[in-house]
Amino acid sequence: MDWKQHISTDPGILHGVACFTGTRIPVTVVLDNLADGAQPADLLRQYPALRTEQIQAALGYAAELARERIVPTPA
């Protein structure tokens, strides 16, 4: 999955927050919902402009961020 085909930033849209290309849906909305236990089908119902491949792209984006940045975790 090449998430770069589905996620973009534009300073004129939501102050440059990473969104799904062609929408104003921030990637963090999808990731936060998935982390809280939402199912992809739930997200697709809640956000009609969202597509399945964009949800997969969000996971790929998060995985790449996790590789690039060390986040402190409790011992």
N, C-alpha and C positions, 0 to 999 in steps of 0.2 A: 504494500500500500504506500503510494507516494502522497503523503498528506499535503504536500506543497501545492498539489492541484486543487485542493478543496478548502484551504485555509489561507487567508490573506490579512494584511493590515493596511489601513488607510487612515492617515491623520484626520481626514474629513468624516470618517465614520466611527462613532463611539470613541473618539479621541485616540484612535490608533490601536484599540484593543483587538486582539486576534479574533476574527469572526469567520464564519463560513462564507466563502466567496459568493457574492450576489445576495447576501442576506445581512441582516443586522443582528444575527444570533451569535453571541459570544461563545467561543469554544469552551470557556469556563462553565457556562450554563450546562452544557452537556456533561462535562467531566464531573461537576459537582453533583448533578442528578444521578449519574452512574455510581459515584462513590457512596451516595445515600441509598443505593439499592434499587433505583429505578431500572426498569427494563427498557431496552431500545424501542420496543413497540409503544411503550408509554410516551417516550419522547417524541416519536413520530406522530402520535395523536395530538400531543400538546403543541407541537411546532410543525404545522402543515408544510412549511417551506423546507423543512429538514429532510434529508435523504439518508438512507442506510449507509451509503459509502461515506457520508460526512461524519457519522458517528464513529466509524472505523478510523477515519482520518484523525479525529480527536484523540483516539487512543494512541495512534502512531505519533502524533504531536507530543502527547504527554510522555511517551516512552523516550522520545528523543530528548526532551527537556530533562528527564531524569538522568539520562546518560551524561548530559552536559553540565549539570549543576549538582553539587553535593548539598543535600538538605539534611540538617542536623536531625538525628532521631534519638529518642530516649535510650539510655543504656539498659 
